[in-house]
Amino acid sequence: MDDENATTGQPIEERPHGEVARHPARPSLGPASRPLVIAHRGASGYRPEHSRAAYELAFAMGADAVEPDIVPTRDGVLVLRHENEISGTTDVAEHPEFASRRATKTIDGIALTGWFTEDFTWAELSTLRVRERLPKLRDASTTFDGADGILRLTDLLAMLDAAGRPVGLVAEIKHAAYFESIGLPLDELFAAELRQAGWANDERLTVESFELDVLHLIRGRGIRASYVYLVEASGAPADRVARDGDAARAYADDVTPNGLAELALLVDGISVDKRMLLRADADGNTLGLGTIVERAHAHGLTVFCWTLRAENRFLGKNLRRPGGAARWGNWLEEFQLILSSGIDGVFADQPDLAIEARARL
């Protein structure tokens, strides 16, 4: 999931900054409080995202599930990174032996320059250390830079199996059409790793993607899971653009009455940018809720949204507090508004705050 910005209410006590309807025959994340609180890339508001420390903290905070982003290496090993371009989340630029790997590529229509997972073997990536992606916003998290290496999907599956309580996995498949085009089919690689780890028929598993094609392919490989389609607030899915070019059907068409009816035949749920859930004025003030949850539920679809974050930068203007982008604003007001919408699950960088907001409703 990409970064996003976003109500009114009384002031609340601020915690110290840095403190730590489904288709009935289909599986779910298992018994848990509702709405589900899904730790976005682990507890990424406190530790570098996708690090072992971030996932361990999410477990300790009581998250109902965790959400990894999945991309492949050159030799087909699935690793956990927000993007396949890793210069902002690892120390790869400090490794002179990899200087020649720096490249410019177009991924889903966007030109990026840096280092890409598909240009490394797992043995090479395993020498890197992870770091905070948003150091200006999350200075406290930077103290953990270099403490952990990159995790593989199989590493996280083992952590979940050893967690001591049921914790769901909401696995995001990234850039599937692009990786298919370079000979790294994520449906095949993902299904193989799940089978090897004993996760091919596990009720804790949800699979999500911004591309419907890869969800269809993974299900066709016999992976029993809940399937969730990620929906952007604008643009069109990369798999459709690769196939249809400028005529590609937009995400906006997927959330019309006809689009939702069609999706209900293909997937179990949708996961939307929170901007699609909230009403805001032209100045960026959060005013209330829209109707997408009710409309999707009417078609039998579950609804998740992303991403709940406490920092001013990610809140509506009327919910921000003086002190700059990194200061926590009136997060409780926004979190409770979203949680009260009837939504089935939320992705949160600070899962403890989302759990607190849910408890205080």
C-alpha positions in Angstrom: 0.0 0.0 0.0 1.2 3.5 -0.8 1.4 6.5 1.5 -1.6 8.7 1.9 -2.8 11.9 3.6 -6.1 12.7 5.4 -13.6 14.7 12.2 -13.9 16.9 14.5 -14.1 16.4 18.2 -12.9 17.1 21.7 -9.3 17.1 22.6 -8.0 13.8 24.0 -5.0 13.0 26.2 -2.0 12.5 23.9 0.2 9.5 24.5 4.0 10.1 24.5 5.3 10.2 21.0 7.0 7.0 20.1 5.4 5.0 23.0 5.3 2.0 22.6 -19.8 -9.7 5.7 -18.0 -12.6 4.1 -19.0 -15.4 1.8 -19.9 -18.0 4.4 -18.1 -20.9 2.8 -14.8 -19.0 2.6 -12.1 -18.9 5.3 -11.5 -15.8 7.5 -8.7 -14.6 9.7 -10.3 -16.6 12.5 -11.9 -15.5 15.7 -11.0 -12.0 16.8 -12.5 -8.7 17.8 -14.1 -6.6 15.1 -13.1 -4.6 13.3 -9.8 -6.4 12.9 -6.6 -4.4 13.6 -4.0 -5.4 11.1 -0.4 -4.3 11.8 0.7 -2.5 8.6 4.2 -4.0 7.7 4.4 -4.9 11.4 4.3 -2.2 14.1 5.9 0.2 11.5 5.1 3.3 13.5 7.7 2.3 16.0 10.2 0.1 14.2 11.6 -0.1 10.7 8.9 -1.6 8.5 9.0 -5.3 7.7 11.8 -5.8 10.3 11.7 -8.7 12.7 11.4 -6.2 15.5 8.3 -4.6 13.9 6.5 -7.9 13.6 7.5 -9.0 17.1 6.2 -5.8 18.5 2.9 -6.1 16.6 2.4 -9.6 18.1 3.1 -8.2 21.6 0.7 -5.3 21.1 -2.1 -7.7 20.3 -2.6 -7.1 16.6 -5.2 -9.4 15.1 -3.1 -9.8 11.9 0.0 -8.5 10.2 0.5 -7.3 6.6 3.7 -8.0 4.7 4.4 -6.7 1.2 5.9 -9.5 -1.0 8.5 -9.1 -3.8 10.9 -11.6 -5.3 14.7 -12.0 -5.6 16.5 -12.9 -8.8 16.5 -16.5 -7.7 12.8 -16.6 -6.9 12.9 -16.2 -3.1 10.0 -14.1 -1.7 11.1 -11.3 0.6 9.3 -8.6 2.6 9.8 -5.1 1.3 7.4 -2.2 0.7 8.7 -2.0 -2.8 11.2 -3.9 -4.9 13.3 -0.7 -5.0 15.2 -0.9 -1.6 17.4 2.1 -1.3 15.1 3.8 1.2 14.6 0.8 3.4 18.0 -0.8 3.5 21.7 0.1 3.6 22.3 -1.2 0.1 23.8 2.2 -1.0 26.6 1.7 1.6 27.7 -1.6 0.0 30.4 -0.8 -2.6 30.2 -4.4 -4.0 26.6 -3.5 -5.1 27.3 -0.1 -6.6 27.0 -1.4 -10.2 23.5 -2.7 -9.5 22.0 0.8 -9.3 19.6 1.1 -12.1 16.6 3.1 -13.5 13.5 1.1 -14.2 9.8 1.8 -14.9 7.6 -0.1 -12.5 3.9 0.1 -13.1 4.4 3.3 -15.1 6.7 5.1 -12.6 10.4 5.6 -13.3 12.5 4.7 -10.3 16.2 4.8 -9.7 17.9 2.7 -7.1 18.5 -0.9 -6.3 15.9 -3.6 -7.0 15.3 -6.9 -5.3 15.0 -8.8 -8.6 18.7 -7.9 -9.4 20.0 -9.7 -6.3 20.0 -13.3 -5.1 18.7 -14.1 -1.6 22.3 -14.7 -0.5 23.2 -11.2 -1.5 20.1 -9.5 0.0 20.7 -11.4 3.2 23.9 -9.3 3.8 21.8 -6.0 3.9 20.4 -4.4 7.0 17.0 -2.6 7.2 16.3 1.0 8.2 13.5 3.4 8.8 11.8 4.6 5.6 10.4 7.8 7.1 13.3 9.1 9.3 12.1 12.7 9.5 8.7 11.6 10.8 9.8 8.7 12.9 13.1 9.7 14.5 12.7 7.2 17.4 12.5 4.3 15.0 15.8 5.2 13.4 17.5 4.0 16.6 16.7 0.5 15.3 18.4 1.1 11.9 20.8 -1.8 11.2 19.5 -4.1 13.9 17.7 -6.5 11.6 18.2 -8.0 8.2 15.7 -8.5 5.5 13.0 -11.1 6.2 11.8 -13.8 3.8 8.2 -14.7 3.6 9.1 -18.1 5.1 10.7 -16.3 8.1 7.5 -14.5 8.8 5.4 -17.7 8.4 7.7 -19.4 11.0 7.2 -16.4 13.4 3.5 -16.6 13.0 3.5 -20.4 13.8 5.5 -19.7 16.9 3.6 -16.6 18.0 1.7 -18.4 20.9 -1.7 -17.2 19.7 -3.5 -17.0 16.4 -2.3 -14.1 14.4 -3.6 -13.6 10.8 -1.5 -13.0 7.7 -2.7 -10.5 5.1 -0.2 -11.0 2.3 0.1 -8.2 -0.3 1.3 -9.4 -3.7 3.2 -6.5 -5.2 3.7 -5.6 -8.9 2.6 -9.0 -10.2 2.2 -8.0 -13.9 5.7 -6.5 -13.9 7.3 -9.5 -12.3 5.5 -11.8 -14.6 6.9 -9.8 -17.5 10.5 -10.5 -16.4 10.0 -14.2 -15.7 9.2 -14.1 -11.9 5.5 -15.3 -11.7 4.4 -14.4 -8.2 1.4 -16.7 -8.2 3.7 -19.7 -8.7 6.4 -18.6 -6.3 3.9 -17.6 -3.6 1.9 -20.8 -3.8 5.0 -23.0 -3.7 6.3 -21.3 -0.6 2.9 -21.5 1.2 2.7 -25.2 0.4 6.2 -25.9 1.6 5.5 -24.1 4.9 2.1 -25.7 5.4 0.1 -22.6 4.8 -1.8 -23.5 1.6 -5.0 -24.3 3.6 -4.7 -22.1 6.6 -7.7 -20.1 8.0 -5.3 -17.3 9.1 -4.5 -16.4 5.4 -5.8 -13.5 3.4 -4.2 -12.6 0.1 -4.5 -9.1 -1.3 -3.3 -7.2 -4.4 -4.0 -4.1 -6.5 -4.2 -6.5 -9.4 -7.2 -8.9 -9.8 -5.3 -11.2 -12.3 -2.8 -12.4 -9.7 -5.5 -13.1 -7.1 -7.3 -15.3 -9.7 -4.1 -17.1 -10.5 -3.2 -17.8 -6.9 -6.7 -19.1 -6.2 -6.4 -21.3 -9.3 -3.3 -22.9 -7.7 -5.5 -24.2 -4.9 -4.5 -21.8 -2.2 -7.4 -21.6 0.3 -7.6 -18.0 1.5 -9.8 -14.9 1.7 -9.1 -12.8 -1.4 -9.1 -9.0 -1.1 -8.8 -6.5 -3.9 -6.9 -3.3 -3.1 -8.5 -0.2 -4.5 -6.7 3.1 -5.1 -8.5 6.4 -4.9 -7.4 7.2 -8.5 -5.7 5.6 -11.5 -6.1 2.1 -12.9 -4.6 -1.3 -12.0 -1.2 -2.2 -13.5 -2.4 -5.5 -14.9 -5.2 -3.8 -16.8 -2.9 -1.1 -18.1 -0.4 -3.7 -19.3 -3.2 -5.4 -21.2 -5.4 -2.5 -22.3 -3.2 0.6 -22.2 -5.0 3.9 -22.1 -8.3 2.1 -22.4 -7.7 0.3 -19.0 -10.7 0.3 -16.7 -10.1 2.6 -13.7 -10.3 1.8 -10.0 -13.3 4.2 -9.8 -15.3 1.9 -12.0 -14.8 -0.9 -9.5 -16.7 0.9 -6.8 -19.8 1.7 -8.8 -22.8 -0.4 -8.1 -22.1 -2.6 -11.2 -18.4 -2.7 -10.4 -19.1 -3.9 -6.8 -21.5 -6.5 -8.1 -18.9 -7.9 -10.4 -16.2 -7.9 -7.7 -18.5 -9.9 -5.4 -18.3 -12.7 -8.0 -14.5 -12.6 -8.0 -13.2 -11.8 -4.5 -14.2 -11.8 -0.9 -13.6 -8.2 -0.1 -12.1 -4.9 -1.0 -9.5 -2.8 0.8 -9.6 1.0 0.1 -7.6 4.1 0.6 -9.1 5.7 3.7 -9.7 8.9 1.6 -12.4 6.8 -0.1 -14.0 6.2 3.3 -13.9 9.7 4.7 -15.6 12.9 3.6 -13.4 16.0 3.5 -13.8 19.6 2.4 -11.6 21.4 -0.2 -9.3 22.5 2.6 -8.5 19.0 3.7 -10.7 19.0 6.9 -12.3 15.7 7.7 -16.0 16.0 7.9 -17.4 12.5 8.4 -18.0 9.2 6.6 -18.9 8.3 3.1 -21.0 5.3 2.0 -18.6 2.9 0.5 -18.7 0.4 3.5 -22.5 0.1 3.3 -22.4 -0.2 -0.5 -19.8 -2.9 -0.5 -21.5 -4.8 2.3 -24.7 -4.7 0.3 -22.9 -6.9 -2.2 -21.5 -9.3 0.4 -18.0 -7.9 0.3 -15.9 -7.3 3.4 -14.2 -3.9 3.6 -10.7 -3.0 4.9 -9.1 0.4 4.8 -5.6 1.8 4.9 -3.7 3.3 6.6 -4.4 4.6 10.1 -1.4 6.7 11.3 -1.1 9.0 14.3 1.2 11.7 12.9 -0.2 15.1 11.8 1.0 14.5 8.3 -1.6 11.8 7.8 -4.5 13.4 9.5 -7.2 15.9 8.3 -6.2 19.5 8.9 -8.8 19.9 11.6 -7.2 17.0 13.5 -3.6 18.2 13.5 -1.9 19.7 16.5 0.8 22.3 16.6 4.3 20.9 16.4 5.0 19.9 12.9 4.3 16.9 10.6 5.8 14.3 13.0 3.8 15.2 16.1 0.8 13.0 16.9 -2.4 14.8 16.3 -6.0 13.9 17.3 -5.6 10.4 16.1 -8.3 9.0 18.3 -11.0 11.1 16.6 -10.1 9.8 13.2 -9.5 6.2 14.2 -12.8 6.0 16.1 -14.7 7.6 13.2 -13.3 5.0 10.8 -13.8 2.1 13.2 -17.4 3.2 13.7 -18.2 2.9 10.0 -19.0 -0.8 10.1 -15.7 -1.6 8.5 -14.3 -5.1 8.9 -10.7 -4.3 9.3 -8.1 -1.5 9.4 -4.5 -1.4 8.6 -2.5 0.6 11.2 1.1 1.6 11.6 0.5 2.0 15.4 -1.6 -1.1 16.1 -1.7 -0.4 19.8 -3.5 2.9 19.1 -6.0 1.3 16.8 -6.7 -1.4 19.5 -7.1 1.4 22.1 -9.5 3.3 19.8 -11.6 0.2 19.2 -11.8 -0.5 23.0 -12.9 3.0 23.7 -15.7 3.1 21.2 
